[in-house]
Amino acid sequence: MTPFGTLAQLCRTAIFALGRELAAWKASRARVTFAAEAVLSVALSVALANALGLSDTWWAAISGFAVMQTSFAGSVQRAVHRITGTVIGAALGTMLGPWLGDRPWLFVPALGAIGGIAVYRANGSKAAYAWILGGVTALMVTYEAHKFASVRATALFAALRVAEVAVGTFACVLVASVFHFGPKWYRKNRTPSDASSARAAGESTAPSAAVLTSLPESVRPTRTLLGLQAALSITILASLTYVLHLPGFAQAMVTAIAVLIVPPGLAADRTRQPVMEKMVQRVAGCMIAGVLAVVLLPLMQGQAVLCMLALSIGVWAGCHVQTGREGASYVGRQFTIAFIMVFVQDHHWSSDPLPALMRLSGILIGIAVLAAVMLATSRLYIPPMPQDASR
């Protein structure tokens, strides 16, 4: 099947999957709990970021959502990876950015190399999420440094980025802790017979160790191909942005990295379809959120209560789709992230959808550039590494 035929099929699949998910709307205790945790985490992230006067509140809110997992252990592990990756990426960007910013012949390929290495290491790594966040943060800080032309301004931007992520991550872990330890405390303080039965029920539903086990490494040709595609995409995006000042560069490069993370064990010539599937579902989720933004934001009139209510409903709906089983999970996740980007703008509530739509345009630009790179490298052959004779 041709790439365009595959794309058309994936679009139909995503639309039908979302339709089935909405038609089969059925709440369960697990889905309701996860959605409630995510809503409270995002709300707390926004409140803390506003209280601290952080400039990009939406980054804190996205962190509050992105770190939340269906298990407490998963949330804590993801929190550690997000903080670790962000801190290391911020430090790297602060060191490289001011030195490379006024040298485009070094600056552009350096951004491509950072993105390529991040995707190569993330695919199959036990700390994949840390590599993703490290790469994204390093790219973001390095890119902003070429506009600041100052070590101090770059360091301040990097520190704010770390602070925003830390606030959202803290809010997520706090909410997850309440939902995890609260029932345990309640069961402990009930009557002995009830407490023992509750403990037995809790033990029977505890996540197995296999759920928390890291995924094995992918084969080297697959990681190399995906890393090369990321490097080429980000190099093109950096070049276009450096010359034309395209909007939404941060979201474009996040897209170029996020959709290139594939399930482990895939052969290099079988990565195109899962990546295209993520691209289609990412665009679908973001487009739906963008349309709702244009319709709803002017009606909110910047009223904090109305905006928070709309945000909570959007996060709840997105989480419900994300935890479904009809094949639209990634649509729901991307819708939620885009919805947060729409309603949680900079450092105050606003009825102007333009800033959020500019961020969404970056996602579409990133998808377009990545699709062109994938098409250009579709016939590229990367030979496997020779087997280790000592094995």
Secondary structure, DSSP 4 states (H G I P E B T S, - for coil): --HHHHHHHHHHHHHHHHHHHHHT----HHHHHHHHHHHHHHHHHHHHHHHHT-S-HHHHHHHHHHT--SSHHHHHHHHHHHHHHHHHHHHHHHHHHHHHTT-HHHHHHHHHHHHHHHHHHHTT-TTHHHHHHHHHHHHHHHHHHHHH--HHHHHHHHHHHHHHHHHHHHHHHHHHHHHHHHHHHHHHTS-HHHHHHHHHHHHHTSPPHHHHSPPPPPPHHHHHHHHHHHHHHHHHHHHHHHHH--S-HHHHHHHHHHTT---TT--GGG-HHHHHHHHHHHHHHHHHHHHHHHHHHHHHTT-HHHHHHHHHHHHHHHHHHHT-SSS-HHHHHHHHHHHHHHHS-TTS--S--HHHHHHHHHHHHHHHHHHHHHHHTTT---PPPPPPTT-
